[in-house]
């Protein structure tokens, strides 16, 4: 009886949550884990404040992206194509695809390395298997089932919460650092700062959540774009707000615990230079014990399984909408060949970045790809956020929903300004 009283509301909450939850959870991908681990190892508690600071900003831009999709029935790229110049559309899509492909390569490589730490064997082989399995699952599993799997896969993030409670944490100092920002004039500090912001406020998340809202419309016969059925707006906008804030809160909570775990273990024991998520996991083994190491390592694999489809999918939605192709994971493979081809190409090209011959030709290593994919996301986010804010305020695009609540509008533009300032700060101080 008691069990049913607990499970029933939980199931109803899970049904209410959707694109926002998956989007937020996918934000903590292996690239993000590496970035948060590096921040904690290098600066201890010094960057914990960024998690509290970024939460209202990332929530605002994600809610705005979701509103665009739900209101118009089109994704961000589709709306740009319909209402703006091709000179704006194609560079935006190109930047997104390049950033996503590098990120996919970094994530798939990290997944292979993580599994090697637990099982032994060749990391590259594991990476190939993961990449192929992810491509096949996206092509042949229908959207409704696929979204449900992704939703439940978000529970893997709890492993990072568990790791912190296996080590000793000076909570007073940690909480003080969370609410009292620490700043530096060091270029490396700013590079880490924008990498943290770049992996929390990432362009692929904007495109994914907007496009998933359109998928939800197509998947439910009783739902329509809000421009066509304004009476659905109160319920849908409320759901979007709950969904988005739940997803973003989970994302930042987990990121906080990853950074905190690295600070109280790696930084406290003199380990300041962590370049990959797998390296962070390996460094934890002698310091925090076998169980903590295993949880942290398997979490890398789980987050990759969640994030890579979102990265590849958001690139496919953007390209498909820009070129007027049929898009959507609810379509049969032959009905959306271009869409699924982009998913496959982005994943395979990303995977190729882990092959030694490609690394030698391109002068790129998995270590560099992991960190700099987050930095690239931070830089690319700025122009895309400006475009998103312009789109949502355009009455031709949004109709009567172009007038946002004042608080949401202010936070959206403030988030854009923060990302721009962080990018400028990194470029100006990088050599210092």
N, C-alpha and C positions, 0 to 999 in steps of 0.2 A: 504493500500500500504506500509506504513512505517512498519506496523506489520509484513507483509510477508517478508520484507527485513531483519528484525531482526531474525524472526523465521527460515527462510530458512537456513542461515549459521549456526545457533545453531543446527538444526537438522543434518546438514552434519557433524558438529563437533562431535555430540553425536554418529553418525554412525561410525566415524573414531575411536572413543575411545571404548575400550572394556576391555580385561583382566586387563590391567594396572590400569584403572580407578576403577574397582570393587575391585581389590587387594588393592589399596591404601586406598579406602574408608573403606574397612573391617578392616583395621589396627586400626581404631578408634573404637574398640569394647568396651563393658562395662568394661572389665578389663583395657583397656587402659584409659578410662575416669576416672576410679578410681585412676589409677597411676598418670595421669596428675593432677587430683584434689588434690591428696595427695602431689605431688611435689609443687604445687602452694600454698597450705595451709601451708605446713611445712616450705618452703624456700622463699615464696613470689616470687619476680622476679629472684631469684638466679639461677633457672634452665631454664629460657627462652632461653638462648643461645644454649641449646641442640637441639632445633628445627631447627635453622639455620645451626648448625654444622652437624646434622645427615642427612639433606636433600640430599646433593650430594652423601653421602655414601649409603643410602638406595636406592636411584635411581639407582646407579651403580649396586648393587647386584641384584636388580630386573630386570634391563635391561639384565644383564648377564643370569639370570634364564630364561627370555623370549627367549633370543637367543638360549639357549640350546633346548627348546621345539620346536621352529619354525624351527631350522636348522635340527634337527634329526627326528622330528615327534614323539618323545618319551619324557616322563617326566623325572625328575631328577632320581627317583628311577629306572626307566626302563633303563636308560643309565648306572647307577652304576651296575645294575644286568648284563647287557650285556658286560661290559668292565672291571669290577673290581671283587674282591673277595667277596664271600658271607660273610666273616668275617667283611668286611667293610659295606656291604649293610644292614644286619639285625640289627646291633646295631643302625645305623642311623635311620632306619625306626621305631625301637622300641622307641627311644628317642622322635621322632616326635609324635608318636601316644600317648605316655604318656603325653607329654606337651599339645597336642591338647585336649585330653580328660579332663584334669584338667581345661584348659581354657574354654572349652564348659560348664562345670559345673558351673564355676564362672560366665560366661556370662548369662546362662539361669536363674540362681538364681538372678542375678542382674535385669534381665528383670521382673521377678515376683515381686521383691521388689519395683521396680519403678512403676509398674502398681498399686500396693497396695497403694502407696502414693497418686495416683491420684483418684482411684476409691474406695479404701477400699477393704476389703475382704482378703482371705488367699493367701499369696505370693506363697506358695508351689503349690497350685492348678493352679495358673496362669503359673507357671514354667512348670508344667506337660503339660498344654494345648499348650504352646509355643513349647515345645520339640516335641510333637506328630505332631503338624501342620507342623513344619519344616521338620521332617522326611518324612511325606506324600508328601509334596510339592517337595522335591528333588527326590523322587522315581517316581512320576507320572506326573511331568511337564517336557516336553522335554527341551533339553539344550538351543535351540535358544530362546524359550519363557522365560525360567528361567534366562538366561543371560540378557535378555532385562529388566525383572523385577528388577534384582539386580542393573542394571545400573541406572535406574530411582530412585531406593531407596536411592542412594547416596545423593540425594538432602536433605535428612533428616539432614545431617551434617551441613547444613546452620543454623540450629537452634542454634548451639553453637557460630557461628559468631554473631548472633543476640543478644545473652545474654550479650555480652560485651558492646554493644552500649546502654544497658539499665542501666548501672552503670557508675559511674565516674571513669575515668582511667587517671592517670598521665603519658601520653604518652611519655614524655621526658625520665623519669626514666625507663619506660618499654623498650623503644627502646635502651637505653644505656645498659641495662642489657642483651639485645638480642645480641648485637655485642661485648660486653666485658665480657668474661667468668668469673665466680666466682667459685673458687675451695675451697675444704675443706679436712681436713685429717680425718674427722669423718667417721666411718664405715657406719653409717646410711645414710649419704650423698651419699656414693658410692653405697650402696644398692639401694637407690632411683634412682641414676644415671643409673645404669645398668638395673633397672626396666623400666626406660624411654626408654633406648636404646632397651631393650628386647621387648618392645611393639611397637616400630617403625621398628626395624630390626628383624623380627620374622621368624623363620624357616618355619612355615606353609605358609607364603607368597611366599617363593621361590618355593615350590612344587606346590602350587596352580597356580601361573602365568605360570610356564613352562607347566603344564598339560593343562591349558586353551588354550595355544597356539596350542597344539596338537588337542584340541577339535575344534578350529577354522579351522584347516586344514581339519579335517574329515567332518566338517559341510559345507564346500564350495568345490564343485567339481573342481573349477578352481584353487585351491591352493594345493601346494605340499610342502614337506619338502625342505628346501633350498639346502640340499646336493644333492637332485635329480633334482631340477630346480633352479640353481644358478641365472638365469636371473630375478627371482622374488625378489632377495635379496635387491636391492636398495629401492624398494617401501616398502617391508615388514619391513626392518630394520629401515627405516624412521618412519613408522607407530608405531613400537614398541617404538622407542625413544619418540615420541610425547605422545603416550598413557601412557607410564611409568612415564614420568616427570609430566604429568597432574595429574595422580593418586597420586603420591607421594607428589606433591606440595599441592594438596587438603588435603591429610592426615595430613601433618605437619602444614598447616595453621590452620586447625581445632584444632589440638592438642595444638598449640600455644594459641589459643583463650580460650580453656578450662583451661589451666594452668594460663593464665592471669586473667580469670574470678575468679578463686579460690584465686589468689593472692590479688586482689583488693577488694574482699568481705570477704572471710573466714580469710585469714591471717591478713588482715588489722583490723579485728574485734576480733583478739585473738583466732580464731579457727585454731589450728595447727595440730590436729590429726584426719584426715579423712581416714577411712579404706575402704569404699565402695563407688561406684558411687551413690547409693541411699542415703547414709548418706550425701554425698556432696550436693545432691539435696535438702534434708530436711533442711540442714544448711543454704541453700540459701534463703529459704522461708521468714524468718523474716528479713533478711539482704537486699536482693535484690528485694523482692516483689513477688506476686503471679504469674505474667506472666513469669518472669524469671525462677522461680521454675518450672512452668509447661513445658516451652520449654525445659529446661535442662532434666527434668524427662522423657518426651516423647521421647526425643532424645536417651535416654538409650535403650528404647524398639526398636526404629528404627534401631539403630546401631547393636543391638543384632540380629535382623532379617536378617541383611546383613552379619554379621560376623560368626554366628554359621554355616551356610551352607558352608562357606569357610573353617572353621576349620575342620568340619566333612569331607568335600569333599577332602581336601588336604591329610588327613589321609587315606581315601579310595583309592585315586590315588596311594599313596606311597605303601600301602599294596598290592593293586592289581597288580601294576607293578612289585613289588618284587616277587610275587608268580605267575606271568604270568597269572593272571586272566583277563578276558575282563573288561575293565574300560570305563567309560564315561557316562555322564548324558544324552547323546542322545540315549543310549541303553534302550531297554525294560527291565523291572524288572527281568523277567525270563532269559534274555540273559546275565545279569551281576549280578547274585545273590550274589556272594561274595563281589563285590564292594558296592552294596547297603546295604548288611549286616553290613559292617564296618561302613557305615554312621549311620545306626540305632544303632549299638552297642556303638559307640563312644558317640553319643548323649544321649542314655539312661544311660550309665555308668556315664557320666558327670552329668546328671540330678540326679542320685542317691546320688551324693555327697551333695545334698541339703536336704536329709532326715535325721532327727535327729539321727535315729538309726545307720546310716552309719557314720555320723560325730562322734558319740560316739565311735564306733569301731575303726575308722581310726584316731581319734584324730585330725580332721580337721574341720575348720569352714569356712563359706563363706567368712568371712573377711580375713582369712589367705590365702584361695585359690585364691582370686582376686589378691592380691599383689604378692604372691609368684609364681603364674602362669606366671606373667610378668618377675620375676627374673629368673625362670626356663627357659623361652624362651631365655633370654639373655645368659645364660650359655650353653644351647643346641645349640644356633646359631653358636658358635665358631667352633666346629668340622664340622658342616654341611657346613659352609661357606668355610672352607678349601677344603672340598671335591668338592663343586661347582666350586671353582676357578681352581682346578686341572682338573675337567671334561671339562670345557670350553676351556682349553688350550691343550687338548689331541687331536692330529690330527686324531687318529683312531675314535674318537667320532664325532668331528666337521668338519673333512675334511679341505677344504681350509678356512673355517671360524674359525679355531682355533687361528688365529692371530687377536687379538682384537686391536681396536684403543688404542694407548698408554695411553691416558688419562683415558679411561674406565678401562684398566688393572690396572693402578696405584690406582685408586679410589676403585676398587674392593678389592685389597690386603690391602689397607689402612683401609678400613671398617673392614676387618677381623682382622687386628691388633688392631684396636680400641676396638672391642668387646672383644678380648682376654685380652687386658690391663685392661679394665674395670672389667672383671671378676676376674682377679688376684687382682686388687686393692680392690675390695669388700671383697674377702676372707682374704686378709692380714690385712685390717683395721677394719674388722667387730666388733671386741671387743673393739675398741678404742672409 
